[in-house]
């Protein structure tokens, strides 16, 4: 029952991410894009939308990897989804690393989002190398951590509701959102991995 609720929660988060991100593909000055002069350049807009689109792909298909029935009974499907997830994460992280260099809030946000992108790449690389040598347990651990970082997009946007719904200044919260979501999600992901290890 708990695993079902957990999977449903992940899917709800993925759907909400799709809804929250649609406006970035409908307007060249949507959301934070209207605050950046560089967002008017073609290459930045392409890189930004690549990051968002592939991030949506990763966050949408990720929950399927946690469904035990698919992992055990449909291994080819699990493997294909894993390939798509890996490619999406890797390219979204690379494009995220590029746009992080132009983040609002100065070096605090630039460093925060850059580290997040690098950790995102590191966890998925570790997940792939682990399964290639047959270490299923480590593969599972790194996939939990990888998806925790993927889901940080939801945590970040939840945090950004604070300045949108209150009179709290935007930039300080935005700077905080470059660091706090990834730390929170990694902690939760590791706890859930340990919990799943005990349950199994």
PENORCOR-V905921 format. One line per field, one symbol per residue. ss: DSSP state (A for helix, B for strand, O for the rest). psi: psi as a letter, one per 30 degrees, with the letter a starting at -180 (. if undefined). burial: b if it has 24 or more other ideal C-beta (glycine too) atoms within 12 Angstrom, else e. A space follows every 10 residues. Layout:
ss: ???
psi: ???
burial: ???
//
This chain:
ss: OAAAAAAAAA AAAAAAAAAA AAAAAOOOOO AAAAAOOAAA OAAAAAAAAA AAAAAAAAAA AAAAAAOAAA AAAOAAAAAA AAAAAAAAAA AAAAAAAAAA OOOOOOAAAA AAAAAAAAAA AAAAAAAAAA AAOOOAAAAA AAAAAAAAAA OAAAAAAAAO AAAAAOOOOA AAAAAAAOOA AAAAAAAAAA AAAAAAAAAO
psi: eeeeeeeeee eeeeeeeeef feffffkfhk bfeffkefff keeeeeeeee eeefeeeefe fefffgjeee eefieeeeee eeeeeeeeee eeeeeeeeff fgklgafeee eeeeeeeeee eeeeeeeeee ffggieeeee efeeeefeee ffeeeeeeef fefefagkke eeeeeeffee eeeeeeeeee eeeeeeeee.
burial: eeeeebbeeb bebbeebbeb beebeeeeee bbbeeeeebe eeebbebbbb bbbbbbbbbb bbbbbbeeee beeeeeebee bbeebbebbb bbbbbbbbbb ebbbbeeebb ebbbbbbebb bbbbebbbeb beeeeeeebb bbbbbbbbbb bbbbbbbebb eeeeeeeeeb eebbbbbbbb bbbebbebbb ebbeeeeeee
//
